[in-house]
């Protein structure tokens, strides 16, 4: 069964953050490295959302360009 893309992204992001925190010493607590990792996580989340919006807009635009000639052709055959 297909899952929403955002759900898959969230799981991958959480796993990557877990690995980063395990790999970087002292990344627990209010240290500069944990603040930096949090900022990177927030930035990646924002970029992913923007890319998803862009991809959705491009897909919609492409479908519109594809469907319009087909609908025009169908309109001509119905007459």
Secondary structure, 3 states (H helix, E strand, C coil): CCCCHHHHHHHHHHHHHHHHHHHCCCCCCCCHHHHHHHHHHHHHHHHHHHHHHHHHHHHHHHHHHHHHHHHHHHHHHCC
